[in-house]
Amino acid sequence: MSGRVVLEVAQWQGSGAATAGRLRDGAARLAELMPEGRRCTVALDGGVGSARGGVRNADVLERNLRAVREALAEVPPGDTVVTVGGDCGVDLAPVETALSVFGDRLALVWFDAHADLNTPESSPSGAFHGMVLRALIGDGPEGLRPVRSLSADRVVLAGARSLDPDERDLVERRGIRHVGVEQLAEPGPLLAAVRATGAEAVYVHIDLDVLDPRVFPAVGTPEPGGLGIDDLLGAVRALTREFALAGIALTEYERGEDTGQEEAALRRIVDGLFGTARG
């Protein structure tokens, strides 16, 4: 019988935020909140690495990518992987795995305030979390490329509102669909965008900075004008009612000095997506 596996990937070295170290505690707390089920904590290189080819900590990120791939190879066929991070770079191997199963029947919905479509040459920071989606569509730096890339016309950006000029050009040039924050107030435009890809299954990536920082400020790169929690949950539920769920990730939670707001928000998200959050 198929089930759900929670993969905890507490990688922080792909983030460009000064507070990136908080991602380790964020990943651990997200994993703790998940309902009962099988769990796997991926053993990572926790150190600082060296830059190469315009990517900060490239050597560490490569070792971590191999570790995530090895963990995914142990997941029973048919199980749905819930990846909790960690920076957005943790989602390279899970999306790669979903693509190996579903092939051209897969669409990737990228809930994120940012497009993550930079290259080492265009990135202002050299942080891989701003390059991971570009890598997934075939333009990744050496050592951080998927085994199989995803066609750009199978990608739907959802809630992105801070794109660099090169990213905006790429979205237009490669035909990447983009559903803005205002359009996500009801699920119709998002569903139409995914239907237009021809996909039967969907992988859902959630960078928590897609939420408005007034709702959830515990991220490294907050951007104003984001989603509310109900809009996010409504969008994901609509997707999973119509399409098979190939996998889902929650990333970029920087756990800090919580006043209770972020914990309450996280419980709403976990309850809404997965069932009752644990204590």
C-alpha positions in Angstrom: 0.0 0.0 0.0 1.4 3.4 -0.9 2.0 5.9 1.9 3.8 9.1 2.6 7.4 9.6 3.5 8.7 12.8 5.1 12.2 13.7 4.0 14.0 16.2 6.3 16.7 18.0 4.4 18.2 20.7 6.7 20.4 22.2 4.1 21.3 25.9 4.5 24.3 26.4 2.3 22.2 27.2 -0.8 20.7 30.3 0.8 22.1 33.7 0.4 20.5 35.1 3.5 22.6 36.2 6.4 20.4 34.2 8.7 20.5 31.0 6.7 21.7 28.9 9.6 18.2 29.1 11.0 17.0 26.8 8.2 18.4 23.8 10.1 16.0 24.4 13.0 13.2 25.3 10.6 13.5 21.9 8.8 13.6 20.0 12.1 10.5 21.8 13.4 8.6 21.2 10.1 9.4 17.5 10.3 8.2 17.4 13.9 4.9 18.9 13.0 4.1 16.4 10.3 1.4 13.8 11.1 2.6 10.3 12.1 4.2 8.4 9.3 7.6 7.3 7.9 10.4 9.8 8.3 13.9 10.1 7.0 16.4 12.7 8.1 19.1 13.0 5.4 22.6 13.1 6.8 24.2 16.2 5.3 27.5 18.0 5.2 26.8 20.8 7.6 29.9 22.8 6.9 30.8 25.8 4.8 32.1 24.9 1.4 34.1 26.6 -1.3 32.7 28.6 -4.3 33.1 27.3 -7.8 31.8 28.5 -11.1 29.9 31.3 -9.4 28.1 29.1 -6.9 28.7 29.6 -3.2 29.4 26.4 -1.2 29.2 24.3 -4.5 31.2 21.4 -3.2 29.0 21.0 -0.1 25.8 21.3 -2.2 27.0 18.6 -4.5 27.6 16.2 -1.6 24.3 17.0 -0.1 22.6 16.4 -3.5 24.1 12.9 -3.6 22.9 12.2 -0.1 19.3 13.2 -1.0 19.4 11.1 -4.1 20.6 8.1 -2.0 17.7 8.7 0.5 15.2 8.9 -2.3 16.4 5.6 -3.8 15.3 3.9 -0.5 11.7 5.2 -0.7 9.2 2.4 -1.7 7.7 2.8 -5.1 4.3 4.6 -5.0 5.0 6.5 -1.8 4.5 10.2 -1.9 7.6 12.2 -0.7 7.1 15.3 1.4 10.4 17.2 1.5 10.9 19.7 4.3 13.9 22.0 4.1 16.1 23.7 4.2 16.7 26.1 1.3 15.0 25.6 -2.1 17.9 23.7 -3.4 16.8 20.7 -1.5 14.1 20.2 -4.0 16.3 19.4 -7.0 16.5 15.6 -6.4 12.8 15.2 -5.4 11.6 16.9 -8.5 14.1 14.9 -10.5 12.7 11.7 -9.0 9.1 12.7 -9.7 10.1 13.4 -13.3 11.7 9.9 -13.6 8.3 8.4 -12.7 5.9 10.7 -14.5 8.0 12.0 -17.4 6.1 14.3 -19.7 2.9 13.8 -17.7 4.4 16.0 -14.9 3.9 19.7 -14.2 5.9 21.6 -11.6 4.0 24.3 -9.7 6.6 26.6 -8.0 5.0 28.6 -5.2 7.7 31.2 -4.4 8.1 34.9 -4.1 11.1 34.6 -6.5 11.5 32.7 -9.8 14.8 30.9 -8.8 15.7 31.1 -12.5 19.1 32.6 -12.3 22.4 31.1 -13.6 25.8 31.5 -11.9 26.4 34.3 -14.4 23.2 36.2 -13.7 22.9 35.6 -10.0 23.5 38.7 -7.9 24.4 36.5 -4.8 25.9 33.2 -6.1 23.3 31.5 -3.9 22.0 28.2 -5.4 18.5 28.6 -4.0 18.1 31.3 -6.6 19.2 29.0 -9.4 17.5 25.7 -8.7 14.5 26.0 -11.0 16.8 27.1 -13.8 18.8 23.9 -13.1 15.6 21.8 -13.3 14.8 23.1 -16.8 18.3 22.2 -18.0 20.6 25.2 -17.3 22.2 24.1 -14.1 25.8 24.6 -12.9 28.1 21.6 -13.2 27.5 19.1 -10.4 24.1 20.6 -9.6 22.1 19.4 -12.6 19.3 17.0 -12.7 19.7 13.6 -14.4 16.7 14.6 -16.6 15.6 18.1 -17.1 12.0 19.4 -17.1 10.6 21.2 -20.1 10.1 24.8 -19.3 6.5 24.7 -20.7 5.7 22.3 -17.9 6.6 24.9 -15.2 4.0 27.2 -13.6 5.3 30.0 -11.4 2.7 30.8 -8.6 2.9 33.9 -6.5 6.3 35.1 -7.8 6.6 38.9 -7.5 10.4 39.6 -7.3 12.1 38.6 -10.6 15.4 39.8 -11.8 15.5 41.2 -15.4 17.2 38.1 -16.8 14.5 36.0 -15.2 11.7 38.0 -16.7 13.3 37.6 -20.1 13.6 33.9 -19.6 10.0 33.5 -18.5 8.8 35.2 -21.7 11.4 33.5 -24.0 10.8 29.9 -22.7 7.1 30.1 -22.3 7.0 29.6 -18.6 3.5 30.2 -17.2 3.1 32.7 -14.4 0.1 33.0 -12.1 0.3 36.2 -10.0 -0.7 36.7 -6.4 -4.0 38.4 -7.3 -4.9 35.5 -9.7 -4.5 33.0 -6.8 -7.4 34.4 -4.9 -9.4 31.7 -6.5 -8.1 28.5 -8.1 -9.4 28.9 -11.7 -6.4 30.6 -13.2 -3.9 28.2 -11.6 -5.8 25.1 -12.7 -6.1 26.5 -16.2 -2.3 27.1 -16.3 -1.6 23.5 -15.2 -4.2 22.1 -17.6 -2.5 24.0 -20.5 0.7 22.0 -19.8 -1.1 18.8 -20.6 0.1 17.2 -17.4 -1.7 14.5 -15.4 0.4 14.8 -12.3 1.7 17.8 -10.4 4.7 18.4 -8.1 4.1 21.2 -5.7 7.1 23.3 -4.4 6.3 25.7 -1.6 8.9 28.3 -0.6 7.2 29.9 2.5 8.3 33.3 1.3 5.4 33.1 -1.2 3.3 34.1 1.9 3.0 37.7 2.7 5.5 38.6 5.5 2.7 40.0 7.6 1.4 36.5 7.7 4.6 34.6 7.9 7.8 36.6 8.4 10.2 33.8 9.3 12.0 33.5 6.0 15.4 34.8 4.8 14.1 36.8 1.8 10.7 38.2 2.5 8.8 40.1 -0.2 5.7 42.2 0.4 2.4 41.6 -1.3 2.3 37.9 -0.9 -0.3 35.2 -0.4 -2.5 34.6 2.6 -2.5 31.1 4.1 -6.1 30.4 2.9 -5.2 31.3 -0.6 -2.2 29.0 -0.6 -4.1 26.1 0.9 -7.0 26.6 -1.5 -4.7 26.5 -4.5 -2.9 23.3 -3.4 -6.1 21.6 -2.5 -7.6 22.5 -5.9 -4.5 21.1 -7.6 -4.6 17.8 -5.7 -8.3 17.3 -6.4 -7.7 17.4 -10.2 -4.2 16.1 -10.6 -2.2 13.2 -9.1 0.3 14.5 -6.5 3.8 13.5 -7.5 5.4 15.1 -4.5 5.4 18.3 -2.4 8.0 20.4 -0.6 8.0 23.0 2.1 11.1 25.1 2.2 12.9 28.2 3.5 11.5 28.3 7.1 14.0 30.2 9.2 13.0 29.3 12.8 13.9 32.2 15.1 12.6 33.8 18.3 8.9 32.9 17.8 6.2 35.0 19.2 3.7 32.4 18.5 2.7 33.8 15.1 4.9 31.6 13.0 4.0 28.4 15.0 0.3 29.1 14.5 0.8 29.7 10.8 2.8 26.5 10.4 0.1 24.5 12.1 -2.5 25.9 9.8 -0.4 25.0 6.8 0.4 21.5 8.0 -3.2 20.8 9.1 -4.5 22.1 5.8 -2.1 20.1 3.6 -1.4 16.9 5.5 -3.9 16.5 8.4 -3.5 17.2 12.1 -0.1 18.7 13.1 1.7 17.0 15.9 2.7 18.7 19.1 
